[in-house]
Amino acid sequence: MIDHVAGVSQQAAATALGKAKQRYEFPKTARGEDCLALSSDVMRVRSDPASAARLKKISAIRAELNAGTYLTPQKLDRALDRALDELAQ
């Protein structure tokens, strides 16, 4: 019988899981329904102006990736120039 994985006993893992379940309140949903529970840390980050700007930029990049317009010849040239500069040092 295995009672330790990566140095953690089954009892310690069960205790940590129990504490995590107590820390976060998981909403009850009907079987088959999707649910998203956000921690207070996520809510704090979402209200930070710098984080909002970062999320907006990430959203714009994802849209460009989905549209196939993110990778441009100019971006490739810039990346290649930076890589060559790094190798030259």
C-alpha positions in Angstrom: 0.0 0.0 0.0 1.3 3.5 -0.9 0.9 5.9 2.0 3.2 8.7 0.7 3.4 10.4 -2.7 6.2 13.0 -3.2 6.8 13.1 0.5 3.2 13.8 1.4 1.1 11.3 3.3 -2.5 10.6 2.3 -3.6 12.0 5.7 -1.7 15.3 5.2 -3.2 15.6 1.7 -6.7 14.9 3.0 -6.2 17.5 5.7 -5.0 20.1 3.2 -7.9 19.4 0.9 -10.4 19.7 3.8 -8.9 23.1 4.8 -9.1 24.3 1.2 -12.7 23.3 1.0 -13.4 25.2 4.2 -11.6 28.3 2.9 -13.6 28.6 -0.3 -17.3 28.4 -0.6 -18.2 26.3 -3.6 -21.6 27.0 -5.0 -24.0 24.1 -5.3 -25.1 23.3 -8.9 -27.3 20.8 -10.6 -25.5 17.9 -12.3 -24.3 19.0 -15.7 -24.3 22.7 -15.0 -21.1 24.7 -15.3 -20.1 27.0 -12.5 -17.2 29.4 -11.8 -16.2 30.4 -8.3 -13.7 33.4 -8.0 -11.6 33.9 -4.9 -11.4 37.3 -3.3 -7.8 37.5 -4.7 -9.2 37.4 -8.2 -11.8 39.9 -7.5 -9.1 42.3 -6.0 -6.9 41.9 -9.1 -9.8 42.5 -11.4 -10.6 45.8 -9.7 -6.9 47.0 -9.9 -6.6 49.6 -12.8 -3.2 48.1 -13.9 -4.7 44.6 -14.0 -7.6 45.9 -16.0 -5.2 47.3 -18.6 -3.3 44.0 -18.6 -6.5 42.0 -19.1 -7.5 44.4 -21.9 -4.2 43.8 -23.7 -4.4 40.1 -23.2 -7.9 40.1 -24.7 -6.7 42.1 -27.7 -3.8 39.7 -28.3 -6.2 36.7 -28.1 -8.4 38.3 -30.6 -5.5 38.9 -33.0 -4.3 35.3 -32.5 -7.8 34.0 -33.3 -8.0 36.2 -36.4 -4.5 35.1 -37.5 -3.3 38.7 -37.5 -1.0 38.7 -34.5 2.2 37.5 -36.2 3.3 40.2 -38.6 6.6 40.6 -40.6 7.5 43.6 -38.4 7.1 41.6 -35.2 9.1 38.7 -36.7 11.9 41.2 -37.7 12.0 42.7 -34.3 12.1 39.3 -32.6 14.9 38.2 -34.9 16.9 41.4 -34.3 16.6 41.0 -30.5 17.6 37.3 -30.7 20.7 38.2 -32.9 21.6 41.0 -30.5 21.4 38.6 -27.6 23.6 36.1 -29.3 26.2 38.8 -30.2 26.7 39.7 -26.6 
